[in-house]
Amino acid sequence: METFVLLPLLLGSWILLPSHGPVIAQDIQTVAECPPNTPGNDCPAFNISLDLSEKAALDLLLSKKRYDTRLLPPSSRELTINVSVLLLTLASPDESSLKYEVEFLLNLVWDDSRLKHEWVRDPADPPSFSPEHHIAFPGRANPRRRQYLDALHHRDRVWVPDVYFVKHGDFRANLDPGNLSLRIFPNGTITFTQRRHLILSCQGNLPIFPFDDPKCKFAIESISYEQDTLEFKWQTETGVLRKSDNLTTLNAYLENNTTGLCSSAHWRGNYSCLEVTLTFSRDRNFYFTTVFIPDIILVTSSFITFWLEWNAVPARVMLGVTTMLNFFTTSNGFRATLPVVSDLTAMNIWDGFSMFFIYASLLEFVFVNYIGRKRPRRAHEQATPVSSAPVCETNKLGEGNRSAPGSPVTPSIHPTEIVSCTRCGTSPTTHPANSGCSSPTWRRRIIENPIRVAKTIDVVSRIVFPIAYAIFLIYFFVTHQAFKKITSSSC
């Protein structure tokens, strides 16, 4: 009895099994329309029914039976990758920093003939059917997405070129999948957009800091495929990067940017390379309000001492010392934010001359006070009595008689007559009879009116110091183009 029951089941399974084999083979043949080694762009378009959802269409299009993500797209020449960059955010930690954070959208476009597809109408649909009717059928694809397939969640199943950033600085990887966009168009064109964040260590002209324009460079190249296999090209025609309409900046003032090629042969091979140069400018207004104008005020404040009385010691000392201490405090506080380098030539010149003028005004006060306190010439003459001339052996010129050794000058000799003296030195000398031997030491010059001299020095300083400082300011700012207008060129 059991034999008669099992026999029909075995016969039925034997009859049905051959029918399933051709069905599976037919499905495989339908999917594998483009062999992996198809040369050029000869892959035919893959037909996708309008009834399929986007996920189902991508599952068929990216099936392992017809698409190998490990292989490059078929091409008769090197595969061309069109690259474009859209700037989103530019930031810097502070005004004097040489590190800039750049956030942008990297857009890659290439052709993959293996992913050509065509939407076809289901034969079961009526002849008057249009894709707009699909919105009324649940489970069918959204007709608004018929222009491309959104392959965001199929990222691992699509070949994407490897992009390597050659730069100076840090890199922050984007782990959020929402920062990706992968679209497959019916003609086989693929657009891959990714949000990137770079921290660039820029190069500035430190000898003219803070009037330099830092330049930040980074390059894009392939690390796996050489130039004869894969080539990067800029998609932009203007040679500059595009800026987002909502571009945000923080302590970063983009003056201009340029794009170029940097392909060159290396020991590891010749790889296609694209270069980006971002030129920033510093905020001149910031440095004028925080550094230069305060220093100018301190230096000119030290010149006020020239208008005070020469003997106003407390006021002039307090003003000179206070300005010097305030300048040191301001300068040290600003330099604490600067890079620790030795070639800040412009700032060294500025600090050096500012300290020179402040210290020179203080020394001028010391000198004027010293001159003004000297005794005038008349008081000096009254305090110093005239002493009689020392007696020496003399011999009247033109006469043969000689006075005895040690005897004073004879009365027959007139006091104003020139006599020869043998006691004023090793050799005979001549001098008037009423004067003694000349002293070999220098006599100090006695000022007739010291107060007038001190006031004259103050008057001259009122003119010389401001003019000299004004000449220095004009030379310094004109040489370093301090008043250069900050402009941001459109990208």
Buried (B, 14 or more C-beta within 10 A) or exposed (E): EEEEEEEEEEEEEEEEEEEEEEEEEEEEEEBBBBEEEBEEBEBEBBEBBBBBEBEBBBBBBBBEEBBEEEEBBBBEEBBBBBBBBBBBBBBBBEBBBBBBBBBBBBBBBBBBBBBBBEBEBEEEBEEEEEBEBBEEEEEBBEBEEBEBBBBEEBEEBBBBBEBEBBBBBEEEEEEEEEEBBBBBBBEBBBBBBBBBBBBBBBEBBBBBBBBBBBBBBBBBBBEEBBBEBBBBEBBBEEEBBBBBEEBEBEBBBBBBBBBEEBBEEEEEEEBBBBBBBBBBBBBBEBBBEBBBEBBBEBBBBBBBBBEBEBEBEEEBBEBBEEBBEBBBEBBEEBBEEBEEEEEBBBBEBBBEBBBBBBBBBBEBBEEBBEBBEBEBBEEBEEEEEEEEBEEBBBBBEEEEEEBEEEEEBEEEBEEEBBBBBBBBEEEEBEBEBBEBBEEEEEEEEBBEEBBEBBBEBBEEBBEBBBEBBEEBBEEBBEEBEBEEEEEBEEB
